[in-house]
């Protein structure tokens, strides 16, 4: 069975693909055809394996997966930092100037 991405490039086991909607990049572990559609099992990290329809995937290079894995943790907002930013942006008390609901 020949499996192709949305641009017509061949996908094989071991190929790296990207799901552009979410930016998920992973290695193809398995392929399957079901009801006229082709699916690949994509391993995103050590724990995450998901099936993707090949109509929505694009073949990519392993180097992009490596870049994603090597991103500095300081570039990724933690839940705590996001909460702090939200608290600073939205004061917890309303001023006397606020319009009442009714």
N, C-alpha and C positions, 0 to 999 in steps of 0.2 A: 504494500500500500504506500503510495506517495502522498505525503501530507505537505501542504503549502500554507504559508502565512497569507495575510490579506493583500500583500503585494506580489504574491506568486512565487516567493522564494521557498525553497524546500526546507522542511523542518525534519530533523532526525533526532533520535535519542542522543542526548549530550549537547544539543544545540541550546544556546541561550536566546530567550525571547523576552520581549517586553509587552505588557498589557498597558497601552498608552493611557487609558482612562484613569488608572491609578498610579502609573509609573512602576508597577510591580515588575521586577526583573528576576528571572530564575532559569534553572536548567530543566530541560525536558527529560523526564524519567520514563514515560510510557506514552503510548498513543492508542487511540481507540476510535472506531467508526460506529456511530449509532444513529439510526433513523436518517441516514444520508448526510450527517454532519460529522466532522472530524474534531476530536478532542485530544488535548495533551495534558498529562499530569505534570504540573510545574512545581518544582521545589524552590521555594522562596528563601527559606533559611533551614536550620537544622530540624525544626519542628513543624514547619508549615508546608503542606503539600495540597495543592488545589487543582481541580480540573478546569481547563479553559477551552472555549470554542476557538478553533484556529482562525475563524473569520475575523477575529478581533485582535490577533497577535501580530507582532512584527519581529522578525529575526534581528538580533542585536549581537554585540560582541561581548565576550566574557569580561573585558576590561571595564565595562560600565557597571557590571555587578560588583567588581572589586572596588571601584570608586565609591559605590553606595555603601559597602561594608566598612570602608575606612573613614567615613565621615566623622568628624570630630563631634563628640557628645555635646560640646558647648553650642553647636549649631542647632541642636534639637531642643525645642522648648519642652521643659518638663511640665507636668501638671501643676506643680507648685508655682513655677514661674508664671504660667498662664493665669493662675488664680490671682497672683500678686498684681499682674498687669491689669487684670479686669477690675480689681479693687481700686487701683489708682485711677483708672479711667472713669469709674462710676462711683461717686461718693455714696456712702451708706445712708446719709441723712438728706432729706430734701430741705431746701431753703424755704423761707417764708414766702418767697416769690412764686412758688409753685402753684399751678392752676389746679384746683380741686376737681375731682371727678364727680360725676353725678348722674 
